[in-house]
Amino acid sequence: MPTTDTELLLHLPDEINYECTGCGKCCGGWSVPMTQDDYERITAVDWSQFDSRYQMQDLFREMKPYESAGTPYLYAIKEGGDGHCPFLKDNLCFIHSQRGSTFKPSICQLFPYCFNETPSGFYATVSFVSMGVVNNSGKPLNEQRDYLEGKLKEFKTLFPDHHPNWSNLKLAVDKPLSWDEYLEIEKEMLHIWAERDKPLDLRFLAISDMLLEKFKGVPVVPPASVGSMKNLDKQLLVALYKIYFPHKKLGRGEGDFNAGRFTYQMLFEGVFPGLRLRSPTKSYSFEELAKIDFPEDKDVEDLIYRYFHSRIFGKLYFGAGFGQLSLITGFHHLLLTYVLLKQNSKIVALSRGAGTPSYLDVVVAVRTLEKRLGETSVGGYAAAILELLLFSPGRMRRILSNT
């Protein structure tokens, strides 16, 4: 249900902090989208009067129809030659420095805050593309309520017709779930996830078992042995890895769960070139990567904990938050993104000649995953494939045990 300004139901997460660190790393890797108002406001200024480097520069472009579909954005600021926004100067926004924060494109004013409307109000999270978020810099979000309520009003102005459909919630494909039932389950999920004395892998499995117990109505007894990964397990990981950690720039539709493309990757592409994960210069087998230890480091554990806590709290992994997936399939997809995050951290480490991943390698993987999750979409047929392949708790155990 849409909220009103007099009844602003804004939910803020615990243990998530944010303050801009001025590193400039958020301002690269994409063309900054602009609304019609943004475009008219910003292009009306002769920026070369403030800095001669803007003379004769073609700074803006119209967005292609497929880029702007379903959004309020019609134009974009072109990426500079270095891949960053041309208005990034000395790691700070030049537009902001000359005209103030409210003169910037709307999306930049909102970043890194995200708001997800649900039947019980808006849930605020932050994007882990931001290094300030990654490093948990600044004050806790739950101590910034007044400021975030203002940001929520900006969000609602920018997206007045954006009301996600939560009416089709399912625990599994054939088991409907009410919103109140979901909130009770989420409490259990977050409680298990907060058991910081347990390894991350075991927490993922404990939540998976809890969800399966809700589905079956009987306690889950973990198997004594899970065995090796099967080819289908590896094909699934290879197909997902191509979407979330591409080794080359993606073309139109290549980063989505396009039904035809995703099915082709799942059934054929993984077989002929070998079941390997690719970097820009080399590919690696699952067996090679399994020999590399993932760091058991407090900072790494804290980063991964906060990242997945944010996605669960923000309801960004199932239902209207992600492709209308059922809760079990959505969570198992989240589990596989954790597996791929670890694999990519190892590949990043190997590409720089290191034997094991560092904290910064994990940061690279988290930021890449966050960016790709924000860009991809799941169609109905692809969602059905995911429901079929990701429901299996046995597959989740095999994959976790062998990666």
C-alpha positions in Angstrom: 0.0 0.0 0.0 1.4 3.4 -0.8 2.3 5.5 2.2 1.5 9.2 2.7 3.6 12.1 3.9 1.6 12.1 7.2 2.0 8.4 7.6 5.6 7.8 6.6 6.3 4.2 7.4 10.0 4.0 6.9 11.9 1.0 8.2 15.7 1.4 8.8 18.2 -1.5 9.2 20.5 -2.0 12.2 24.2 -2.3 11.8 24.4 -0.4 8.5 26.2 2.9 8.4 26.8 5.4 5.7 28.7 8.6 5.0 30.3 9.7 1.8 34.0 9.2 1.9 34.7 11.4 -1.2 36.6 8.6 -3.0 34.9 9.1 -6.3 34.7 5.4 -7.0 30.9 5.4 -7.3 31.0 7.8 -10.2 32.4 5.4 -12.8 31.5 2.4 -14.8 28.1 3.7 -16.1 26.4 6.5 -17.9 24.6 8.7 -15.3 20.9 8.8 -16.3 18.9 12.0 -16.2 15.2 12.9 -16.2 13.9 15.6 -18.5 14.1 18.2 -15.7 17.7 17.1 -14.9 18.7 17.4 -18.5 17.2 20.9 -19.0 18.6 22.1 -15.7 22.2 20.9 -16.2 22.5 21.6 -20.0 21.3 25.1 -19.5 24.7 25.9 -17.8 27.8 26.7 -19.8 30.2 24.5 -17.7 33.2 25.8 -19.6 32.9 29.1 -17.8 33.9 27.3 -14.7 36.5 24.9 -16.2 37.9 25.1 -19.7 38.1 21.3 -20.1 34.4 21.3 -20.8 34.8 23.4 -24.0 33.7 21.6 -27.1 32.9 18.5 -25.1 29.9 16.4 -26.0 28.8 15.6 -22.5 25.2 14.2 -22.9 23.3 11.7 -25.0 19.7 10.5 -25.4 19.1 7.1 -23.8 18.1 4.3 -26.1 14.4 3.1 -25.7 15.4 -0.2 -24.0 17.6 1.7 -21.5 14.8 4.2 -20.5 11.9 1.7 -20.6 10.0 1.7 -17.3 12.1 4.6 -15.8 11.8 8.4 -15.6 15.1 8.8 -17.3 15.5 10.0 -20.9 19.0 11.3 -21.2 22.4 10.4 -19.7 25.8 11.9 -19.0 28.3 10.2 -21.2 31.2 8.3 -19.6 34.5 10.1 -19.9 37.6 8.5 -21.5 38.6 7.1 -18.2 35.2 5.4 -17.6 34.2 8.0 -15.0 31.6 10.8 -15.1 33.2 13.8 -16.8 31.9 15.9 -13.9 34.1 14.0 -11.5 36.9 16.3 -10.6 39.5 15.6 -7.9 37.2 12.7 -6.7 34.3 15.2 -6.1 31.3 16.2 -8.1 32.0 19.4 -10.1 28.2 20.1 -10.5 27.8 19.9 -6.7 30.8 22.1 -6.1 29.5 24.8 -8.4 25.8 24.7 -7.9 25.0 22.7 -4.8 23.8 19.2 -4.1 20.3 19.8 -5.3 21.5 20.7 -8.8 23.0 17.3 -9.5 21.0 14.6 -11.4 18.2 13.2 -9.3 19.8 9.7 -9.2 23.0 11.2 -7.8 21.0 13.0 -5.1 19.4 9.7 -4.1 22.5 7.5 -4.3 23.4 5.3 -2.4 19.9 5.1 -0.8 17.4 2.5 -2.0 13.7 2.3 -1.0 11.5 -0.7 -1.4 7.8 -0.2 -1.0 5.9 -3.1 0.7 2.5 -3.7 2.4 4.0 -2.6 5.7 5.8 0.5 4.5 9.2 1.4 2.9 12.3 -0.4 3.7 15.5 1.6 3.3 18.8 0.1 2.3 22.0 1.4 0.7 24.0 0.3 -2.4 27.2 -1.6 -1.8 28.6 0.0 -4.9 29.5 2.9 -2.6 32.8 2.5 -0.8 31.3 4.4 2.2 28.8 1.7 2.5 31.3 -1.1 1.9 33.5 0.3 4.8 30.5 1.0 7.0 31.6 4.7 7.3 29.7 7.3 9.2 26.6 7.2 11.4 24.1 4.3 11.5 21.1 4.7 9.2 18.8 4.4 12.1 20.3 7.6 13.5 19.6 9.4 10.2 15.8 9.1 10.2 15.0 12.8 9.5 17.4 12.9 6.6 16.2 9.6 5.1 12.6 10.6 5.3 13.5 13.6 3.2 15.3 11.2 0.7 12.2 9.0 0.7 10.1 12.0 -0.4 12.5 12.6 -3.2 12.3 9.0 -4.3 8.5 9.1 -4.3 8.5 12.3 -6.3 10.9 10.7 -8.9 9.0 7.4 -9.0 5.3 8.4 -8.3 3.9 5.4 -10.1 6.3 2.8 -8.7 4.3 0.5 -6.5 5.7 -3.1 -6.4 3.2 -5.9 -6.5 3.5 -8.1 -3.4 0.1 -9.8 -3.9 1.6 -13.0 -5.3 3.9 -14.1 -2.5 4.9 -17.8 -2.3 6.9 -19.9 0.0 7.4 -22.2 -2.9 5.7 -22.4 -6.3 2.6 -24.2 -5.0 2.5 -22.7 -1.5 1.1 -19.2 -1.2 2.4 -16.9 1.6 0.7 -13.9 3.2 2.7 -10.8 4.0 2.3 -11.3 7.7 3.5 -14.9 7.4 6.5 -13.7 5.5 7.4 -11.1 8.2 7.4 -13.8 10.8 9.7 -16.0 8.7 12.0 -13.0 8.0 12.5 -12.6 11.8 13.7 -16.1 12.0 16.0 -15.6 8.9 17.6 -12.5 10.4 18.0 -14.2 13.8 19.9 -17.1 12.2 21.9 -14.7 10.0 22.9 -12.7 13.1 24.5 -15.8 14.8 28.0 -14.3 14.2 29.7 -17.2 16.0 28.8 -19.6 13.2 30.5 -19.7 9.8 28.7 -17.9 6.9 28.2 -21.2 5.0 26.4 -22.8 8.0 24.2 -19.8 8.4 23.1 -20.0 4.8 22.3 -23.7 5.2 20.5 -23.2 8.5 18.2 -20.6 6.8 17.6 -23.0 3.9 16.7 -25.8 6.3 14.3 -23.6 8.2 12.5 -22.5 5.0 12.3 -26.1 3.9 10.9 -27.1 7.2 8.2 -24.4 6.8 7.4 -25.9 3.4 7.3 -29.6 4.5 6.0 -29.1 8.0 8.5 -31.5 9.5 12.1 -31.0 10.8 14.9 -31.2 8.2 17.5 -33.8 8.8 20.8 -32.8 7.1 22.3 -35.7 5.1 25.4 -37.4 6.4 27.1 -36.9 3.0 26.4 -34.5 0.1 28.9 -35.8 -2.5 30.5 -34.0 -5.4 28.9 -31.3 -7.6 27.0 -32.6 -10.6 27.5 -31.2 -14.1 24.1 -29.4 -13.8 25.3 -27.7 -10.6 28.3 -26.5 -12.4 26.4 -25.4 -15.5 24.1 -23.4 -13.3 27.0 -21.6 -11.6 28.7 -20.9 -15.0 25.5 -19.4 -16.4 25.0 -17.2 -13.3 28.6 -16.2 -13.2 28.4 -14.9 -16.8 25.5 -12.6 -15.7 27.0 -11.4 -12.4 30.7 -11.4 -13.1 31.1 -10.9 -16.9 34.6 -11.1 -18.2 33.8 -8.6 -21.0 31.4 -5.7 -21.5 27.9 -7.0 -21.9 25.8 -6.3 -24.9 22.1 -5.5 -25.0 20.2 -8.2 -23.0 23.3 -10.2 -22.1 23.1 -9.3 -18.5 19.5 -10.3 -18.0 17.8 -13.6 -17.4 16.6 -13.6 -20.9 14.7 -16.8 -21.4 16.4 -17.9 -24.6 19.9 -16.8 -23.7 19.8 -18.1 -20.2 18.4 -21.4 -21.3 21.1 -21.7 -24.0 23.8 -21.0 -21.4 22.4 -23.5 -19.0 21.9 -26.3 -21.5 24.7 -25.8 -24.1 27.3 -23.1 -23.5 28.5 -24.7 -20.3 29.2 -28.0 -21.9 31.3 -27.4 -25.0 34.0 -24.9 -23.7 34.2 -26.8 -20.4 32.7 -26.0 -17.0 35.0 -23.2 -16.1 34.7 -19.6 -14.7 36.3 -17.0 -16.9 38.3 -13.9 -16.2 39.4 -11.4 -18.9 42.7 -13.4 -19.4 42.1 -17.0 -18.1 39.5 -19.5 -17.1 39.5 -21.7 -13.9 37.9 -25.0 -13.1 35.9 -25.4 -9.9 38.5 -27.9 -8.8 41.2 -25.4 -9.1 39.3 -22.7 -7.2 38.3 -25.2 -4.5 42.0 -25.5 -3.5 42.2 -21.8 -2.7 41.2 -20.8 0.8 38.7 -18.0 1.3 39.9 -15.7 4.1 38.5 -16.2 7.5 38.9 -12.6 8.4 36.7 -10.4 10.7 36.5 -7.6 8.2 35.6 -9.9 5.3 33.0 -11.7 7.5 31.5 -8.3 8.5 31.3 -7.0 5.0 29.5 -10.2 3.7 27.3 -10.2 6.8 26.2 -6.6 6.2 25.7 -7.2 2.5 23.3 -10.1 2.8 21.7 -8.7 5.9 20.8 -5.6 3.7 19.4 -7.7 0.9 17.2 -9.7 3.3 16.0 -6.7 5.3 15.4 -4.8 2.1 13.4 -7.7 0.6 15.5 -7.5 -2.6 15.8 -11.2 -3.4 12.3 -12.6 -4.0 8.7 -11.5 -4.8 8.4 -8.0 -6.1 12.0 -7.4 -5.0 13.4 -9.8 -7.5 11.5 -11.4 -10.4 8.5 -12.5 -8.4 10.5 -15.6 -7.2 9.2 -17.7 -4.4 10.9 -17.2 -1.0 12.8 -20.5 -1.1 14.0 -20.0 -4.6 14.9 -16.4 -4.0 16.9 -17.2 -0.9 18.7 -20.1 -2.7 19.5 -17.6 -5.5 21.0 -15.4 -2.8 23.0 -18.3 -1.5 24.4 -18.9 -5.0 25.4 -15.2 -5.3 27.4 -15.7 -2.1 29.2 -18.8 -3.7 29.9 -16.8 -6.8 31.2 -13.8 -4.8 33.7 -16.1 -3.1 34.7 -17.6 -6.5 35.2 -14.2 -8.0 37.2 -13.0 -5.1 39.6 -15.9 -5.7 39.8 -15.2 -9.4 40.5 -11.5 -8.7 43.3 -12.6 -6.3 44.8 -15.0 -8.9 44.7 -12.3 -11.6 47.0 -10.2 -9.6 49.3 -13.1 -8.7 48.2 -13.6 -5.1 47.6 -17.1 -3.6 44.5 -16.2 -1.5 42.0 -13.3 -1.6 42.5 -10.2 0.4 39.8 -8.0 1.9 40.1 -5.7 -1.1 39.6 -8.6 -3.5 36.3 -9.4 -1.7 35.4 -5.7 -1.9 35.8 -5.8 -5.7 33.6 -8.9 -5.9 30.9 -7.3 -3.7 30.8 -4.1 -5.6 30.6 -6.0 -9.0 27.8 -8.2 -7.7 25.8 -5.3 -6.3 26.1 -3.3 -9.5 25.0 -6.3 -11.6 22.1 -7.2 -9.4 20.8 -3.7 -9.8 21.1 -3.9 -13.6 19.7 -7.3 -14.3 16.1 -8.4 -14.8 14.2 -11.7 -14.6 11.5 -12.6 -17.1 8.7 -15.0 -16.5 10.1 -18.0 -18.3 13.6 -17.5 -16.8 11.9 -17.2 -13.4 10.3 -20.6 -14.0 13.7 -22.1 -14.9 15.1 -20.7 -11.7 12.2 -22.1 -9.7 12.9 -25.5 -11.1 16.7 -25.5 -10.6 17.1 -23.5 -7.4 14.5 -25.1 -5.1 16.7 -28.2 -4.3 18.3 -27.9 -0.9 20.5 -30.9 -1.9 22.0 -28.8 -4.8 22.7 -26.0 -2.4 24.6 -28.3 0.0 26.6 -29.8 -2.8 27.6 -26.5 -4.2 28.5 -25.0 -0.8 30.5 -28.1 0.2 32.5 -28.1 -3.0 33.4 -24.4 -3.6 
